[in-house]
């Protein structure tokens, strides 16, 4: 084996491009990725012709491919929502998968293609221009159309009729035709699974809720998967940005021919485990199983049976959003017990179990009430994974992949254990700096004192750097951690995400 995988990410952000590479390195695998300049910027699509050349260039030296259909067909995740190209053009671009498989039939090929999200706001930064005027109305139309279809509730039917009068017909028609095009492209991928062009296919549900046109599309895809009996090859669950981590880890296990690990979930609260996370359509405990199943593992009922103890911090009653400052009062409630949960983590560590921590209490940041307590009793170096970024699915999939790589090195060592520990510690320190120091602390400080829309990118970046350097030094010093920081940048010139470049990164 070459111990190399080619990844075509969904876009050029660090969490989608660099994170899978960092996680794979824990397992002593290299992930080849295109230069970020080829991957577009927000609505600007990636250079699809150059990316096709890149795939053919690296193909001879890799053991497999993990490919984003959104990047391959539309030029990225955001461009997939605004792309004006026709269905035939997009399917033609995707046709390279068959040519790739024909030339390299023995190389694994896994792909992922998002179900187009529908955001419930008037922000058109990642949507079509008319979203600033009709975004909420389009979301409501989607929600109530599907709700009426599923439940027959008259109030939803009346709301749909009302919205049809409020939304200009040309805008509604454009939105629905864009959705239909994306659905038909996704539907065509099932044929590639049937003819064994694609070995594993994931349809992640990007930013979803209980009802919506996107959920209806997922239900139709699920029916087609069931009819064609593609259960072992096609996975549908909430997520998006973390899918490359999941598939890279899955491919490494298959290539290494190692049994997939088992997981024992430990929740900080029963009510929170049964609650539905924001931007998802199912209880957190079901999202945990979905992420583990997509990777290739499964959960067990006893810690003694498990290869990995999966410690999940959940909200007391309902997940909050630190970025939007929503539902904050429903997170830290008596419906959970963080102290007892941490004691259980310490107990399993004393039993020499691999323990990984996934924080889903909030969207867009780590729980500030949980983390100081955790690090007050547990050293980061004792853990096999940590994450708490963006949606619950993003966090869960990332931590599953991290812990899986540590387990791989335990079962089939290809690195000295001290090197494995160093690599996972650096990866977790990066997540702590990004998910906690930046998202939970610095981003809130920046947003409280700066109007993003009124300042230049340079001013915004300088403010972020000033606050981040101050907070990160304090954090790293307090917990005796180190991180080889080279640069701080805003990948998409906004505060939503941060880039932390390492000194050893090219």
N, C-alpha and C positions, 0 to 999 in steps of 0.2 A: 504493500500500500504506500501511496505518497503522503498519506495523512493530511490531505488538503481537500477543502470543499469550496466550490465557487458559489458565492452569494450575490444575487441581484436583489438589492434591498428595495423597499417600497418608496424610499426617498433618501436624502442625504443627511438627515439629522443624526446626531451621535447615537441616540437610543435605537435607531433602526439600522444604522450602518456599522458603527464601531462595537456596540454592545455584544452582538453575536460573536464577533471575532475575539473579544476579551473573554467571554464565557468558554468558548471552544479551547482557548489556550490553557485553561485549567486542566483539560483532558489531554493536553499535548497534541492538539490538532490546530492546523492553520486554516483560517477562512480568508479566501481571496476576495477582495471587494473592489469595485470600480472606483476611480478617482471621484471625489465628491462633486467636482465641477461638472461631471457628466449626468448628475442625478437631479438637475432642475432646482427650482427655488419656489416654494409655495405653489402658485397657480402656473408658473412657468414649467413646462414639461422637460423631462430629461432628454438627452440626445440619444434617441432610440437607435439610430443607425450606428452611432459610435459604440453603444452598449452591446449591440449585436456582434460587432467586430471583436469587442472585448471577450464575449462569451466564447467565440470560436478560438480566440488566442489562448485562453487559459484552459480550454477543454482538455487538451492532451495531458495536462499535469495534475488534474484533480481526480478524486475518487467519486465525486458526485456533485449534483447541482441542487441548490435551493433557490427558487426563482419567484419573484413577485410578478404576477400577471398584471397588476395595476401599473407597474413600471414598464413592463414589456409591451403592453397594449396601448396604454394611454400616456405614459411618461411620468407616472407617479400616482400616489394615493389622492392627493388634492386634484391634480389634472383629471383623474377619472370622473370627478363630479362635474367638471365644466367642459370636458372635451367635446368638440363639435364634429369630430371624425365619425363616419358611419360605421355601422356594425361590421360590414364586410371588410373594411380597412383594418379594423382592430383585430378581427379574427385572422386576417392574413398575416399580421405581425406576429401573432401568437403561434402561427404555423411553424416558426423556427424550432419549436419544441419537438416536432416530429422529425425534422432534419437532424437535430441534435441526437435524438434517441436512435435514429437509424444508423448514424455514424458511430455512436458509442452505446451500443445496446446493453452492455454490462455495467454501465455507470448509473448509479441511482439518480432519479430525478423527482424531486418533490416541489410542489408549487402551492401558492396561496393567492387567493383573489377575494377581496372584500365585497361584502354586500354594501351597496352605497348607503351611507348614513343619512339621517335627516336631523339636522340640529334645530333646537327649539328656541331660537333667538333671532335677532335682526342683524347679526354680524355676518358680513359677506366676505370676510378675509379668505375663507376657504370654500366659498360657495359661489354660485352664479351671482351676477351683479344685482339681480332683482331681490336677492335675499334680504337686503337692507330695508326693503319696503313690505315684503310679504313672507318673510321667513317663518314667523310664528303661525301665520294663517296656513301656510303649506304644511307645517308640522301638525297642526290641529286637523287639517284635512286628512293627512296620512293616518293619524291616530284613530279618528272617528270612522273613517272609511273601513279600516280593518276591524275596528271594534264592532261596528254594525254587522259586518260580514261574519264575525265569529259568534256574536251574542244575540243579534237581532234587536238590540236596544233602540227604541224609537228616538230617544234623545240624541243618539249619535247620528242617526239618519237625518234628523232635522238639522243638526249642526253641519253635516256635509252639504246639504242643500243651501244653507245660509252661506257657507264658505265659497261655494261655486258661484254665488252672486257677488262676493266680495273680491275674489281673486280674478284678475283679468284672464279671459279665456286663453289668450295666446301664451301667457306665462304658465298657466296650469298645464296646457298642452305640451309646452316645452319641457316642463319638469317631468311629467309622466312619460314622455317619449325618451327622455334621458334615462330614467329608471328602467324602462323596458329594454333599452339597448344594453345596459349593463347586465341586466338579468339574463338576456339571451346570450351574451358573451359567456357568462358563468355557466349557463346551461350547456353550452357547447363543450366546456371543459370535461364534462362527464363522459363524452365520447372518447376523449384522450385517456381517461382512466380505464375505460372499457377495452381500448385497444392496446393498453399497457405502455402508452407513451409516458404518462404520468403515473408514478408508483404510489404517491401519497398526495392528496389534495385537501387543502383546508379552505373553507369559506368562513372567515372570521366575521362576526357581527360587530361592525364598527359603530360605537355610540348608539345604543338601542334602548328600548323600553318595552313595556308589556305588549302594546299594540303598535302597529305601524305597517306601512307598505313594505318596509324592509323585512319585518317579521313574516308577513305573508309570502314574500319571495323565499325566505329561508324555509318556510313550511313546504312550499312547492318543491324546492330543491331536495328537502328531506324525503318527500314522497317519491321523488325520482330515484334517489339513492336507494331507498327501500325496494322499489320495484325492480331495480337493476341489481340488487343484492351487492352493493359496493360498500357494505358496512366497514370492512377492514381497511378501506383505502380513502374514504372521504369523511372529513370531520367538520362539524358545524357547531360553533360555540362563540360566546362573546369574547371579543379581543380585536386586535389589529397590529399594533406596533410591536408586540412581543412575539409574534408568530415565527419570525425568523429564528429567534432563540430556541423555540420549541422544536422546530424542524431540523435545525443544525444538530441539536442534542440527540434527537431521534435518529438521524442519519448516522451519527458517530456510533451509537450503540449497535445499530444494524451492521455497520461495516466492521466494528470490533467483534461482532458475534458474541456479545455479552448479554445475559439475561437482564431485562429491565427491572429496576428497583421497585419495591413496594413502599407505600407511604402510609403513615398513621397521622391523620390530622388531629391537632389539639387546638381548640378554639378558646379565646379569652372570655367568651360568653355564648350561651346557647341561643338566646334571642337574636343576637347579632348574626350568628351563623346562619340562621333561618331568614334573615332579612335580605331584601334585594338591594344590591349596590346600585348607585347612580350609574346611568349609561349602560345598564344591563337589564336582562329580562328574567332573571332567575335568582334563587337564594344563593348567598355567597358559598354555602357548603356544596351546592351543585356546580358552581363555577370552579371550585377546587377540583372536584372530580373530573369535570370537563377538561381542564388544563392537563391534569395528570394522565387522563386517558389519551388525549391527543399526542402527548409525548410518547406513550407506549407502556406506561405503568398502570397501577391500580391501587386502591386503598385497601387496608386491612383493619380488622376490628381490635387488634391487640398490639401494643407497642412492641412486645417481644417478637412478633412476627415481622415487623417492619424493618426495612433497610434504612429508611429515612423517617424521622419524626418531623412532621410539617406543622410548625407552630404558627397559627394564623391569628393575628390580632384583628378583632372585628369591632364594629361600633356597638354601643350598648343597645340602642334601639334602631338607629338609622344612620347610614353612611353620610358624612358631611363632605363638603367641598371647600378646601382651604382657599383655592383661587377665587371662587365666587362668594366665599364667606356665607355658605348656605347650610342650614340644618346643624350648625355647630353645637347647639344645646342638646342634640339627641345622640351625641357620640359618647361622651364620658358620663354615663348614667350607672345606677346600681345594677343594671341588667348585665353587667360584665364584671370580672374581677381580675384586673391586670396583675396584682400582686401574687395571687394564687397561680395564675398562668405562668409567671416567671419562675415560681418555685418548681413547677412541673418541668419547665425547660431545664433548670439546674439539675433536677433529679435524673432526667434522661441523659444529660451530659455526663453525670457521674457514672452512669451505666455504659459509658463509651458509645452511645448512640450518635449517629449523625443527626444533628438538629439544624433545620433551616427556618428562618423567620420571615413570614410574609405579612406586611402591614396593610390591611384593607379598611382600616377605620375611617379614613378620609380618601377622597379622590384628590389628586394633585398635591401630594405631600404626605410626609410621615406624621404620625400621631405625636404631637409635642408633649402630651401627658404620659405616653407610654415609654418613649425612647430613653429619657434620663433614668427612669426606673430600671429598664432592661440593662442598660450599660453600667448602672450602678452595681448590679449583681452578676452580670455575665460579661466576659471579655469578648470583643468582636472576634478575636482569633479562635475562639472555641466553636464558632458557628460554621455551618457548611453552606450558608447562603443568607442573603438579606436583600429586601427590596421594599419600596413603598411609593411607587411613582404612578402618576396619571390614574388610569382606571384599575379596578380590582383585577381584571384580566391581565393587564400589562404587568402588574406586580406578581401575580400568581405564576404566570408562565415563565417569567424571568427567574424566579426563585426555584421553581422546579428544575429548570435547566442548570442553574448553578449547582444545586445539590447533586444532580445527576452526574455532573462532571467530577465532583469530589468522590462520589460513590464509585465511579468508573476507575479512578486511580487507586481506590482501595481494593477493588476486585481484580484489576488487571493493570498493575503499575507499569507506567512507561516513563515516569519521572520520580526523582527522589521525593519522599514525603515532605521534606522541608520546603522543596520547591513548590509542591502542590499547595501547601499552607500559605506560602508567600503570595502565590498568584490569587488564591481565593480571598486572602486578606486584602490585597490591593483592590480587587474587584468590589468587595463589600465596602471598603473605605470610599471608593468612588460613588457608590450608591448612597452612602450616608451623606457625602458632601452634596450630591445632586438632590436626592429625594428629601433630605432633612434640612441641611444647612441652607441650601438655596430655596427649595420649594416651600418649606414650612416657615422659614425665618426671613431670608433676604428678599425673596420675591414679595412678601407681604410688606416689608419695609419700603421697598422701591415703589410699589403700587400706592402705598399710603401717602408718599411724599412727592410723587412724580406723575404727571399726566402724559402717558405714553404718546398720545396723539399730538401733543404740543411741543415735544422736544425732538431734536435730531437723534439719529441712531448713535452718533458719537457721544452725545450727552447722556443718553440712556445707558450705553455700555460703560461709560466712566463711572456712573452712579452704581451700577451693578458691581463693577470691579472693586470699587472702594468699600462697599458694604460686605461683599463676599470675602475679600481678603481678610477683613477684620474678624468676621464671624468664623471663618474656616480655621484661622490660626488659633482662636480661642478653643474651638471644638477639638481640633487635632491635639493640641497641647493637653487639654483636660483628660482625654482618653488615651494618651500615649500612642497616637497613630501618626503615620506619615503617608504622604501622597506626592509622587513626583510630578508636581504641577508645572506645566510649561506655559500655558496660555488660558485665558478666560475669554469666551466669545459668545455672542448670541447668534446661533445658526440661522434663524429666520428673522433677525433684527426685531425681536419682540421679547417680552419677558416670559412667555409661556415655557420655553425651554432654554437651557444653558449648555454650552460646550466647555468641557474641561479637558484640554489637551495634555497628554503625558509627555515627558521628556523623551521617551523611547518610541513615540508614534511618528510614522512617516506621513 
